[in-house]
């Protein structure tokens, strides 16, 4: 372990950290406006498009601000007012970032929607949010058009690259490039993101402007200080904005930082963990409008000199299987990598350290309270398989049903307190669920906000993920967390990915079942099943090995890269009911 990895500045960082949240704060001003006023704004690149040649491949901060002003004027002309919801249904492209900045500086609320959403998903969110305008391109226009008749409050559809009710390209030349940004309070709503729960319809989490400040410690730590000097921060006033909301308390990075993530900018991971924090620090983010694959990931990172990235464990697993020795094919410049969404596991952890040349910093958070737990390899040792420790500024604990903190090693619900260790309000918190006060109340036990994710805490404060509360199950009286078994299976060279769920069983209540995605050219047969079972038996507890293994072409995934175990669990329950009915017949 290198000296930088061996150091442990964790306690000093926490003790010396204090939040600085100005009363008035606007994300567009922090991420664009202040950079656009600098003398180098016309040369400082904000976004670079992958796969695009020539002058059209970059968007500077000056251009981003000018285009945002044009779009703010367009939206205002369509009657969008402060607090109105504006749907943004576009992939990683310049106009997506422009739309966010335009909505924020208008004082309205941006509602990101994935281009992968079908008509039903779009209709529900557009109706529930009462969105007044939707901005979409060719990837989503047809689906938005299909449902707009059922959304009476949706007045206009702005088309980017398509006609729409209003054409962005057709209107640009008629609009003024001047715009006076709205003065927003730090607690004003900025983003409405719908998060899918395990039960009931999706809930809209209303995120305030101040949440970007709450995200900054976790972003900087998980990206190994993002090009800043890695000196300890003891005594520093915080990582947030200064009192004016215009100047970051950290200096400019000492080295050029280039960020990329395949995470859709319509999701928390892509918006709050990639696009906005990169722009906040005035650096470059790479935009790619296409499907992820390992070749694309390695090629893009090499071509653009990507120094920092956020990659889902699922993506890293695919990259690991496709290129066991990536240095033989690619030259990378990675200095920081964050991963989240699922447990990373020690197989992926070791691959990143040994073959990508960077210690992956696992992070844990939710849309409602993002970036609260994780690692920072240059400031405290990362432990393979651990979620990490609470990031500076956040008070995180493992609590029981009554809201009491659990002892070391005892599983409980990961929860975040509304107040930090100094008693100051934590700015990372969401404002509540849209039009759902009951769900908001159920999220809290006193000042503790429950995540619904289970973990244990060790004596050094590291958290160890046990799975979603609804993913953990009992088999023959044993408590089973799927992540550990899945991580073990992925270590086998024949396995690309795996998901573990309970299969109903009359005698045991449930047995462990694994759905396994195999590597190309690998044949799934009884011999391989036995090999995989022995593989798990030799590494985990005897009761954890999968009694049944089913090979599957692809696991059901959310659009944010998380395995939908619930889909597989319900499938097993349905099969069990079918067998019971046939036996009675």
C-alpha positions as CSV (number, residue, x, y, z in Angstrom):
1,X,0.0,0.0,0.0
2,X,1.4,3.4,-0.9
3,X,1.9,6.1,1.6
4,X,-1.1,8.1,0.3
5,X,-3.3,5.0,0.7
6,X,-2.0,4.2,4.1
7,X,-2.7,7.6,5.7
8,X,-5.9,8.0,7.6
9,X,-7.1,11.6,7.9
10,X,-10.7,10.6,8.5
11,X,-11.1,11.9,12.1
12,X,-9.3,15.2,11.3
13,X,-11.5,15.8,8.3
14,X,-14.7,15.3,10.2
15,X,-13.7,17.4,13.2
16,X,-12.6,20.3,11.0
17,X,-15.5,20.4,8.7
18,X,-18.3,22.9,8.9
19,X,-21.1,23.6,6.4
20,X,-21.4,27.0,4.8
21,X,-24.7,27.4,3.1
22,X,-25.7,30.9,2.0
23,X,-29.4,31.9,2.4
24,X,-29.6,32.6,-1.3
25,X,-28.2,30.1,-3.7
26,X,-28.8,28.9,-7.3
27,X,-27.4,25.9,-9.0
28,X,-27.2,27.6,-12.4
29,X,-25.2,30.5,-10.9
30,X,-22.8,28.1,-9.1
31,X,-22.4,25.7,-12.0
32,X,-22.3,28.1,-14.9
33,X,-22.9,31.8,-14.3
34,X,-19.8,32.5,-12.2
35,X,-17.6,30.6,-14.7
36,X,-19.2,32.4,-17.6
37,X,-18.1,35.8,-16.2
38,X,-14.5,34.9,-16.1
39,X,-12.0,36.1,-18.6
40,X,-11.3,32.6,-19.9
41,X,-15.0,31.7,-20.3
42,X,-14.8,31.6,-24.1
43,X,-12.0,29.1,-24.0
44,X,-12.9,27.1,-20.9
45,X,-14.6,23.9,-22.1
46,X,-17.6,22.8,-20.1
47,X,-18.8,19.8,-22.2
48,X,-17.1,17.8,-24.9
49,X,-19.1,15.4,-27.0
50,X,-17.7,12.0,-27.8
51,X,-17.9,10.9,-31.4
52,X,-18.4,14.4,-32.7
53,X,-15.7,16.2,-34.8
54,X,-14.8,19.8,-35.2
55,X,-16.0,22.9,-33.5
56,X,-19.4,21.3,-32.7
57,X,-17.6,18.9,-30.4
58,X,-17.2,21.3,-27.5
59,X,-19.4,23.7,-25.5
60,X,-17.6,26.4,-23.5
61,X,-18.9,27.9,-20.3
62,X,-19.6,31.2,-22.2
63,X,-21.6,29.3,-24.8
64,X,-23.5,27.3,-22.1
65,X,-24.5,30.5,-20.4
66,X,-25.6,32.2,-23.6
67,X,-27.7,29.2,-24.7
68,X,-29.2,28.9,-21.2
69,X,-30.2,32.6,-21.4
70,X,-31.9,31.9,-24.8
71,X,-33.8,28.9,-23.4
72,X,-34.8,30.8,-20.3
73,X,-36.4,33.5,-22.5
74,X,-38.1,30.8,-24.5
75,X,-39.6,29.1,-21.4
76,X,-40.7,32.4,-19.9
77,X,-42.4,33.2,-23.2
78,X,-44.3,29.9,-22.9
79,X,-45.6,31.0,-19.5
80,X,-43.2,29.0,-17.3
81,X,-43.1,30.7,-13.9
82,X,-41.1,30.3,-10.7
83,X,-41.8,26.9,-9.2
84,X,-43.3,25.3,-12.3
85,X,-42.1,21.9,-13.3
86,X,-40.4,21.5,-16.7
87,X,-39.7,18.0,-17.9
88,X,-36.4,17.4,-19.6
89,X,-36.4,14.1,-21.6
90,X,-33.1,13.9,-23.3
91,X,-29.8,11.9,-23.2
92,X,-26.3,13.2,-22.6
93,X,-26.1,16.1,-25.1
94,X,-25.4,19.8,-25.0
95,X,-29.1,20.8,-25.0
96,X,-29.7,18.7,-21.8
97,X,-27.2,20.7,-19.8
98,X,-28.5,23.9,-21.4
99,X,-32.1,23.0,-20.3
100,X,-31.1,22.4,-16.7
101,X,-29.3,25.7,-16.4
102,X,-32.2,27.5,-18.1
103,X,-34.8,26.1,-15.7
104,X,-32.7,26.7,-12.6
105,X,-31.9,30.3,-13.4
106,X,-35.6,30.8,-14.2
107,X,-36.5,29.7,-10.7
108,X,-38.5,26.8,-12.0
109,X,-38.1,23.1,-11.1
110,X,-36.4,20.7,-13.5
111,X,-37.9,17.3,-13.8
112,X,-35.5,14.9,-15.5
113,X,-37.1,11.9,-17.3
114,X,-35.2,9.1,-18.9
115,X,-35.3,8.7,-22.7
116,X,-35.8,5.0,-21.9
117,X,-39.2,5.6,-20.3
118,X,-42.1,4.2,-22.2
119,X,-45.4,6.0,-22.6
120,X,-46.9,4.7,-19.3
121,X,-43.9,5.8,-17.3
122,X,-43.9,9.2,-18.9
123,X,-47.6,9.7,-18.5
124,X,-47.6,9.0,-14.8
125,X,-44.7,11.4,-14.0
126,X,-46.0,14.1,-16.3
127,X,-49.4,13.9,-14.7
128,X,-48.3,13.6,-11.1
129,X,-45.8,16.4,-11.3
130,X,-48.2,18.7,-13.2
131,X,-45.5,19.6,-15.6
132,X,-46.3,22.6,-17.8
133,X,-43.6,22.2,-20.5
134,X,-41.6,19.2,-21.8
135,X,-38.3,19.5,-23.6
136,X,-37.4,16.4,-25.7
137,X,-35.4,15.3,-28.7
138,X,-35.9,12.5,-31.2
139,X,-35.2,9.8,-28.6
140,X,-38.3,10.6,-26.6
141,X,-40.6,12.8,-28.8
142,X,-42.8,10.0,-30.0
143,X,-43.6,8.7,-26.5
144,X,-44.2,12.2,-25.1
145,X,-46.5,12.9,-28.1
146,X,-48.4,9.7,-27.4
147,X,-49.3,10.7,-23.8
148,X,-49.7,14.4,-24.0
149,X,-53.5,14.1,-24.5
150,X,-53.7,12.6,-21.1
151,X,-51.7,15.4,-19.5
152,X,-54.0,18.5,-19.7
153,X,-51.5,20.7,-17.8
154,X,-48.7,20.1,-20.3
155,X,-49.1,23.2,-22.4
156,X,-46.2,22.9,-24.8
157,X,-43.6,20.4,-26.0
158,X,-40.3,22.0,-27.0
159,X,-38.6,19.9,-29.7
160,X,-34.8,19.7,-30.0
161,X,-34.0,18.3,-33.4
162,X,-37.7,17.6,-33.9
163,X,-40.6,19.9,-34.6
164,X,-42.6,19.8,-31.4
165,X,-45.1,22.5,-30.6
166,X,-42.1,24.8,-30.5
167,X,-38.8,24.1,-32.3
168,X,-35.7,25.0,-30.3
169,X,-33.6,25.5,-33.4
170,X,-36.4,27.5,-35.1
171,X,-36.8,29.9,-32.1
172,X,-33.2,30.5,-31.1
173,X,-32.5,33.3,-33.5
174,X,-35.5,35.2,-32.3
175,X,-34.6,35.1,-28.6
176,X,-32.6,37.5,-26.5
177,X,-29.2,36.3,-25.1
178,X,-29.8,38.4,-22.0
179,X,-31.4,37.0,-18.9
180,X,-31.5,38.2,-15.3
181,X,-31.4,35.1,-13.1
182,X,-34.0,34.6,-10.5
183,X,-32.9,35.0,-6.9
184,X,-33.6,31.7,-5.3
185,X,-33.4,30.6,-1.7
186,X,-31.1,27.7,-0.9
187,X,-34.2,25.8,0.3
188,X,-36.2,26.4,-2.9
189,X,-37.0,23.4,-5.0
190,X,-34.6,22.8,-8.0
191,X,-35.1,19.2,-9.2
192,X,-38.0,16.8,-9.0
193,X,-36.7,13.2,-9.5
194,X,-39.0,10.2,-9.4
195,X,-37.6,7.3,-7.6
196,X,-39.1,3.8,-7.9
197,X,-39.8,2.0,-4.6
198,X,-40.4,-1.7,-4.2
199,X,-44.0,-1.1,-3.5
200,X,-46.5,1.4,-4.9
201,X,-46.1,3.9,-7.7
202,X,-42.9,6.0,-8.1
203,X,-42.5,8.9,-5.7
204,X,-41.2,12.4,-6.7
205,X,-38.3,13.5,-4.5
206,X,-38.1,17.3,-4.5
207,X,-34.4,18.3,-4.3
208,X,-33.5,21.9,-3.2
209,X,-30.7,24.1,-4.6
210,X,-28.6,23.6,-1.5
211,X,-28.4,19.8,-2.1
212,X,-25.5,20.4,-4.6
213,X,-23.5,21.9,-1.7
214,X,-24.4,18.8,0.4
215,X,-23.1,16.6,-2.4
216,X,-19.7,18.3,-2.6
217,X,-17.8,16.5,0.2
218,X,-18.8,13.1,-1.1
219,X,-18.0,14.0,-4.7
220,X,-14.6,15.4,-3.9
221,X,-13.7,12.5,-1.6
222,X,-15.0,9.8,-3.9
223,X,-13.0,11.3,-6.8
224,X,-9.8,11.4,-4.8
225,X,-10.0,15.2,-4.4
226,X,-10.8,15.8,-8.0
227,X,-7.4,17.4,-8.9
228,X,-7.2,19.5,-5.8
229,X,-4.2,19.4,-3.5
230,X,-4.7,16.3,-1.3
231,X,-3.7,18.1,1.9
232,X,-5.9,17.4,5.0
233,X,-8.8,19.7,5.4
234,X,-8.6,20.1,9.2
235,X,-9.7,23.7,10.1
236,X,-11.2,24.4,6.6
237,X,-14.6,26.0,6.8
238,X,-16.2,23.5,4.4
239,X,-16.5,22.4,0.8
240,X,-19.7,24.4,0.1
241,X,-20.1,27.8,-1.6
242,X,-19.0,30.9,0.1
243,X,-21.5,33.3,1.6
244,X,-22.3,34.9,-1.8
245,X,-23.0,31.5,-3.3
246,X,-20.6,32.5,-6.1
247,X,-17.1,31.3,-4.9
248,X,-16.1,27.8,-3.9
249,X,-14.1,27.6,-0.8
250,X,-11.7,25.1,-2.4
251,X,-9.1,26.6,-4.8
252,X,-9.1,25.6,-8.5
253,X,-7.8,22.1,-9.2
254,X,-4.0,22.0,-9.6
255,X,-4.3,19.5,-12.5
256,X,-6.8,19.3,-15.3
257,X,-9.7,17.1,-14.5
258,X,-11.8,15.4,-17.2
259,X,-14.9,13.6,-16.0
260,X,-17.1,10.9,-17.7
261,X,-19.8,8.6,-16.6
262,X,-22.3,6.5,-18.6
263,X,-24.9,7.4,-16.0
264,X,-27.9,9.0,-17.7
265,X,-28.2,12.7,-16.8
266,X,-31.8,12.1,-16.1
267,X,-30.9,10.2,-12.9
268,X,-29.4,11.2,-9.6
269,X,-26.2,9.4,-10.5
270,X,-25.7,11.2,-13.8
271,X,-27.1,14.6,-12.7
272,X,-25.9,15.0,-9.1
273,X,-22.9,12.8,-9.1
274,X,-21.5,13.7,-12.5
275,X,-22.8,16.7,-14.5
276,X,-23.6,19.3,-11.9
277,X,-20.5,18.8,-9.6
278,X,-18.2,18.7,-12.5
279,X,-19.6,22.0,-13.8
280,X,-19.6,23.4,-10.2
281,X,-15.8,23.1,-10.3
282,X,-15.5,24.5,-13.8
283,X,-14.1,21.4,-15.3
284,X,-14.8,19.3,-18.4
285,X,-17.4,16.5,-18.6
286,X,-17.7,14.2,-21.6
287,X,-21.1,13.6,-23.1
288,X,-21.9,10.4,-25.0
289,X,-25.3,9.7,-26.5
290,X,-25.2,5.9,-27.0
291,X,-25.3,2.5,-25.4
292,X,-22.6,1.4,-23.0
293,X,-20.2,-1.4,-23.8
294,X,-16.7,-2.2,-22.5
295,X,-15.0,-1.3,-25.8
296,X,-16.7,2.1,-25.8
297,X,-15.8,2.8,-22.2
298,X,-12.1,2.1,-22.6
299,X,-11.9,3.8,-25.9
300,X,-13.7,7.0,-24.7
301,X,-11.6,7.2,-21.6
302,X,-8.3,6.8,-23.6
303,X,-9.3,9.3,-26.3
304,X,-10.4,12.1,-24.0
305,X,-7.8,11.5,-21.2
306,X,-10.6,10.9,-18.6
307,X,-9.1,11.4,-15.2
308,X,-12.2,10.8,-13.1
309,X,-15.3,8.6,-13.5
310,X,-18.4,7.1,-12.0
311,X,-19.0,3.5,-13.2
312,X,-21.7,1.2,-11.9
313,X,-20.5,-2.2,-10.6
314,X,-22.4,-3.8,-13.4
315,X,-20.4,-1.8,-16.0
316,X,-17.1,-2.7,-14.2
317,X,-18.0,-6.4,-14.1
318,X,-18.5,-6.3,-17.9
319,X,-15.2,-4.4,-18.4
320,X,-13.4,-6.9,-16.2
321,X,-14.6,-9.8,-18.2
322,X,-14.0,-8.2,-21.6
323,X,-10.5,-6.9,-20.8
324,X,-8.8,-8.8,-17.9
325,X,-5.6,-7.0,-18.8
326,X,-6.7,-3.6,-20.1
327,X,-3.2,-2.1,-20.0
328,X,-2.3,-4.3,-23.0
329,X,-4.9,-2.5,-25.1
330,X,-5.5,1.0,-23.6
331,X,-3.6,3.8,-22.0
332,X,-5.6,5.4,-19.2
333,X,-5.1,8.5,-17.0
334,X,-7.5,7.7,-14.2
335,X,-6.9,9.4,-10.9
336,X,-10.3,8.8,-9.3
337,X,-13.2,6.4,-9.6
338,X,-16.5,6.2,-7.8
339,X,-18.9,3.3,-8.0
340,X,-22.4,2.9,-6.5
341,X,-25.8,1.4,-7.1
342,X,-24.9,-2.1,-6.1
343,X,-22.2,-3.6,-3.8
344,X,-18.8,-3.4,-5.6
345,X,-17.4,-6.6,-4.1
346,X,-13.8,-7.5,-3.7
347,X,-13.4,-9.0,-7.2
348,X,-14.2,-5.7,-8.9
349,X,-12.2,-3.8,-6.2
350,X,-9.1,-5.8,-6.9
351,X,-9.5,-5.5,-10.7
352,X,-9.7,-1.7,-10.5
353,X,-6.7,-1.5,-8.2
354,X,-4.5,-3.9,-10.0
355,X,-5.5,-3.4,-13.6
356,X,-7.0,0.1,-13.9
357,X,-4.4,1.6,-11.6
358,X,-7.0,3.3,-9.3
359,X,-8.6,2.3,-6.1
360,X,-12.4,2.3,-6.6
361,X,-14.1,4.4,-4.0
362,X,-17.5,2.8,-3.3
363,X,-20.2,5.3,-2.5
364,X,-23.7,4.9,-1.0
365,X,-26.6,7.3,-1.1
366,X,-30.1,7.8,-2.4
367,X,-32.0,10.3,-4.5
368,X,-33.4,11.8,-1.3
369,X,-30.1,12.0,0.5
370,X,-27.2,11.5,-1.9
371,X,-23.5,11.0,-1.3
372,X,-23.5,10.3,2.4
373,X,-21.2,7.3,2.8
374,X,-18.2,6.2,0.9
375,X,-14.4,6.0,0.6
376,X,-11.6,8.4,-0.3
377,X,-8.5,6.3,-1.0
378,X,-6.0,9.2,-0.7
379,X,-7.3,10.2,2.8
380,X,-8.3,6.9,4.4
381,X,-7.8,3.3,3.5
382,X,-10.6,1.7,1.4
383,X,-11.6,-1.8,2.5
384,X,-12.6,-4.1,-0.2
385,X,-16.4,-4.9,0.0
386,X,-17.1,-2.0,2.4
387,X,-19.5,0.8,1.7
388,X,-17.0,3.1,3.4
389,X,-17.4,5.7,6.1
390,X,-19.8,8.6,6.5
391,X,-18.5,11.6,4.4
392,X,-17.6,14.8,6.2
393,X,-20.6,16.8,7.2
394,X,-22.9,13.8,7.4
395,X,-24.0,12.0,10.5
396,X,-24.8,8.4,9.5
397,X,-25.7,5.5,11.7
398,X,-27.0,1.9,11.6
399,X,-30.3,1.9,13.6
400,X,-32.8,-0.6,14.7
401,X,-36.6,-0.5,14.4
402,X,-36.9,1.8,17.4
403,X,-34.4,4.3,16.0
404,X,-31.6,3.3,18.4
405,X,-28.0,2.9,17.0
406,X,-27.0,-0.7,16.6
407,X,-23.9,-2.2,18.2
408,X,-20.9,-3.1,16.1
409,X,-21.6,-6.0,13.8
410,X,-25.4,-5.9,14.3
411,X,-27.4,-5.4,11.1
412,X,-29.7,-2.4,10.9
413,X,-31.1,0.3,8.7
414,X,-28.6,2.8,7.3
415,X,-30.0,6.2,8.4
416,X,-28.8,9.8,8.1
417,X,-29.5,12.5,10.7
418,X,-30.9,15.9,9.7
419,X,-28.1,17.5,11.7
420,X,-24.4,17.0,11.5
421,X,-22.1,16.3,14.5
422,X,-21.9,20.1,15.2
423,X,-25.7,20.4,15.3
424,X,-25.9,22.2,12.0
425,X,-28.6,21.3,9.4
426,X,-27.3,18.9,6.7
427,X,-27.9,20.6,3.3
428,X,-28.0,17.2,1.4
429,X,-31.6,16.5,2.5
430,X,-34.5,16.5,0.1
431,X,-37.6,18.6,0.8
432,X,-40.0,15.8,0.8
433,X,-42.0,13.5,-1.6
434,X,-44.1,15.4,-4.1
435,X,-47.7,15.6,-2.9
436,X,-47.1,12.7,-0.5
437,X,-46.7,13.9,3.0
438,X,-47.5,10.5,4.5
439,X,-44.6,8.9,2.6
440,X,-42.3,11.7,3.7
441,X,-43.2,11.2,7.4
442,X,-42.7,7.4,7.1
443,X,-39.2,8.0,5.8
444,X,-38.1,9.5,9.2
445,X,-37.8,8.2,12.7
446,X,-37.3,11.4,14.6
447,X,-34.4,13.2,13.0
448,X,-33.1,10.0,11.4
449,X,-34.0,9.5,7.7
450,X,-34.1,5.8,6.9
451,X,-32.7,4.5,3.6
452,X,-34.3,1.1,3.6
453,X,-30.8,-0.4,3.1
454,X,-29.3,-2.8,5.6
455,X,-25.7,-2.7,6.8
456,X,-23.4,-3.5,9.7
457,X,-20.8,-1.2,11.2
458,X,-17.4,-2.3,12.3
459,X,-15.2,-0.9,15.1
460,X,-13.5,1.6,12.8
461,X,-16.8,3.1,11.5
462,X,-16.8,1.3,8.1
463,X,-20.3,0.2,6.9
464,X,-20.8,-3.2,5.3
465,X,-23.8,-3.5,2.9
466,X,-26.3,-6.3,3.6
467,X,-28.8,-5.5,0.9
468,X,-32.1,-3.8,0.6
469,X,-34.4,-4.5,3.5
470,X,-36.8,-6.2,1.0
471,X,-33.9,-8.1,-0.7
472,X,-32.7,-9.8,2.5
473,X,-34.5,-13.1,3.2
474,X,-34.4,-16.1,5.5
475,X,-33.7,-19.7,4.3
476,X,-33.9,-22.6,6.8
477,X,-33.7,-20.0,9.6
478,X,-30.6,-18.3,8.3
479,X,-30.6,-14.6,7.3
480,X,-29.3,-14.3,3.7
481,X,-28.0,-11.2,2.1
482,X,-27.7,-11.6,-1.7
483,X,-24.7,-9.3,-2.3
484,X,-22.1,-11.5,-0.8
485,X,-23.2,-14.6,-2.7
486,X,-23.4,-12.6,-6.0
487,X,-20.0,-11.2,-5.5
488,X,-18.6,-14.7,-4.9
489,X,-20.3,-16.0,-8.1
490,X,-18.9,-13.2,-10.2
491,X,-15.3,-14.2,-9.2
492,X,-15.8,-17.4,-11.2
493,X,-14.4,-16.9,-14.7
494,X,-17.6,-18.3,-16.3
495,X,-19.9,-15.7,-14.7
496,X,-20.5,-12.1,-15.9
497,X,-23.3,-11.2,-13.5
498,X,-25.6,-12.8,-10.9
499,X,-28.6,-12.1,-8.8
500,X,-29.7,-14.1,-5.8
501,X,-33.3,-14.3,-4.6
502,X,-35.4,-16.6,-2.4
503,X,-37.2,-19.5,-4.0
504,X,-40.3,-20.5,-1.9
505,X,-39.8,-23.9,-0.3
506,X,-42.3,-25.8,1.9
507,X,-39.8,-27.2,4.3
508,X,-37.3,-24.4,4.6
509,X,-39.5,-21.4,3.9
510,X,-37.1,-20.5,1.1
511,X,-33.9,-21.7,-0.5
512,X,-31.2,-19.7,-2.1
513,X,-31.6,-19.4,-5.9
514,X,-29.1,-17.7,-8.2
515,X,-29.8,-16.3,-11.7
516,X,-26.5,-16.3,-13.6
517,X,-25.4,-14.5,-16.8
518,X,-22.6,-16.5,-18.4
519,X,-19.6,-15.2,-20.3
520,X,-19.7,-15.6,-24.1
521,X,-19.1,-19.1,-25.4
522,X,-19.6,-20.7,-21.9
523,X,-22.2,-23.5,-21.9
524,X,-24.5,-23.6,-18.9
525,X,-25.1,-27.3,-17.9
526,X,-25.3,-29.5,-14.9
527,X,-21.5,-29.7,-14.6
528,X,-21.2,-26.0,-14.5
529,X,-24.0,-25.7,-11.9
530,X,-22.1,-28.1,-9.7
531,X,-18.9,-26.2,-10.2
532,X,-20.5,-22.9,-9.2
533,X,-22.1,-24.4,-6.2
534,X,-18.8,-25.8,-5.0
535,X,-17.2,-22.5,-5.8
536,X,-19.6,-20.7,-3.3
537,X,-19.4,-23.5,-0.8
538,X,-15.6,-23.2,-0.6
539,X,-15.7,-19.4,0.1
540,X,-18.9,-18.7,2.1
541,X,-21.0,-20.3,4.8
542,X,-22.5,-23.7,3.9
543,X,-26.0,-22.4,4.1
544,X,-25.3,-19.6,1.6
545,X,-24.6,-21.7,-1.5
546,X,-27.3,-21.5,-4.2
547,X,-29.4,-24.7,-4.0
548,X,-30.7,-23.9,-7.5
549,X,-29.0,-22.0,-10.4
550,X,-30.8,-20.8,-13.5
551,X,-28.9,-19.4,-16.5
552,X,-30.3,-16.3,-18.0
553,X,-29.3,-14.1,-20.9
554,X,-29.6,-10.8,-19.0
555,X,-30.7,-9.7,-15.6
556,X,-33.6,-7.3,-15.2
557,X,-32.1,-3.9,-14.6
558,X,-33.3,-0.5,-13.8
559,X,-32.3,2.3,-16.1
560,X,-29.7,3.3,-13.5
561,X,-27.9,0.0,-13.6
562,X,-29.3,-1.7,-10.5
563,X,-30.4,-5.3,-10.6
564,X,-34.1,-5.7,-10.1
565,X,-34.1,-8.6,-7.7
566,X,-37.8,-7.9,-7.0
567,X,-38.7,-8.9,-10.5
568,X,-37.0,-12.3,-10.1
569,X,-38.4,-12.8,-6.6
570,X,-41.9,-12.2,-7.8
571,X,-41.3,-14.6,-10.7
572,X,-40.3,-17.3,-8.3
573,X,-43.4,-16.7,-6.2
574,X,-45.6,-16.9,-9.2
575,X,-44.0,-20.1,-10.3
576,X,-44.5,-21.6,-6.8
577,X,-48.2,-20.6,-6.9
578,X,-48.5,-22.2,-10.3
579,X,-47.0,-25.5,-9.1
580,X,-49.3,-25.5,-6.0
581,X,-52.3,-25.0,-8.2
582,X,-51.4,-27.8,-10.6
583,X,-50.7,-30.2,-7.7
584,X,-54.2,-29.5,-6.2
585,X,-55.7,-30.1,-9.6
